[in-house]
Amino acid sequence: MYRCSILEESSCQKEEIAMNTLKTQNLGTSAEAIKHHYDVGNDFYQLWLDSTNTYSGALWEENDANDTLELAQLRKLDFHINQARAKGAKRVLDIGCGWGSTLKRLIEVHDVEQAFGLTLSKAQAEWIASLNLPQAEVKLESWQDHSPVEPYDAIISLEAFEHFTKLELSHKERIAVYRKFFSHCHQWLKPSGWMSLQVSTYGNSRREDSSQFVFTEVLPETDFPTLAEIIEGSERIFEIVAIRNYRQDYEYTLKAWLSRLKANRAAGIELVGKEVVSRFEKYLSLSSICFHQGISNLFCFTLRRIDNPRKDSSC
Ligand SMILES: C[S@@+](CC[C@H](N)C(=O)[O-])C[C@H]1O[C@@H](n2cnc3c(N)ncnc32)[C@H](O)[C@@H]1O
């Protein structure tokens, strides 16, 4: 029977009430702020992302001079699809599906029957609609409002988590949002379901020292979590089976994006103007330094749904 055992079978109800009291509904990036970053223009992103239009850190083959951004992105998608045990599955959800590269890969290479995507970007949803993927269904909807008719076999979410909270939130509010997110994923997954998550986090740095430029001018109403906050958000809801930091891979990805943008600078200026191109160049350059120095990290989590949460009073 499909139901939220974490809430119905354990003593977590108190926590759910607390989460609702905290009004976690609008604590993440607003649709307006998403538009500012993602709806700059699909043509612009196509100039510097790889041909799959994947907008998250790729996984590179170490010491392989022939590796390319596109191969590294496909390797990353396959990694997450395998970690989520999604091959051959009936229904898979991608939370924050971007321009649909994971959905496409799930259907075309991994024999998934139906791939569902959520995004807050209208430009991305329109792009996916143009891909002609009858087995893909995309909703312009926040995970907070999602309510599937049937459970999913697996869930994947690549670098959407950073949009679920913003800088000014208190620790309590932040953890409440993260626990709500993991509780929803738990509720939507079949028993023993798996989830693969990729998230940029603070590394050897503190939130109060984070870049105002990045979190106000480039990605407004966005914030990284710390590793500890993700663990606190998921504990007793999901079992963490594997965690690995791929920060160097993100440095390579950001450098590849930057060099492609620079190579296409004139075309970029034509499409979106000099100010936007310069802002993205500065963002990609600054971010590559942060991942190089360990100021930021890139974590991949393999998570397994806990089907029988303990019914103790400590929740
Ligand atoms: C950095 S992009 C990553 C896209 C994609 N996962 C990829 O790897 O190419 C972040 C994505 O998260 C989506 N997003 C942000 N907040 C969201 C929310 N509350 N619910 C669903 N999607 C959200 C954005 O619309 C965007 O598609």
The ligand as an ORCA input file, in Angstrom:
! r2SCAN-3c Opt
* xyz 0 1
  C      21.079     23.809    -11.616
  S      19.575     23.333    -12.402
  C      19.908     21.599    -12.598
  C      19.138     21.008    -13.720
  C      19.340     19.527    -14.002
  N      19.149     18.730    -12.818
  C      20.667     19.245    -14.625
  O      21.495     18.597    -13.975
  O      20.872     19.630    -15.771
  C      18.365     23.376    -11.051
  C      16.967     22.958    -11.449
  O      16.158     22.927    -10.251
  C      14.873     23.439    -10.568
  N      14.206     23.850     -9.310
  C      14.547     24.836     -8.468
  N      13.695     24.912     -7.427
  C      12.787     23.907     -7.617
  C      11.644     23.466     -6.892
  N      11.259     24.050     -5.754
  N      10.938     22.426     -7.389
  C      11.310     21.820     -8.544
  N      12.392     22.198     -9.271
  C      13.116     23.237     -8.821
  C      15.169     24.558    -11.549
  O      14.008     24.949    -12.243
  C      16.225     23.871    -12.417
  O      15.586     23.078    -13.375
*
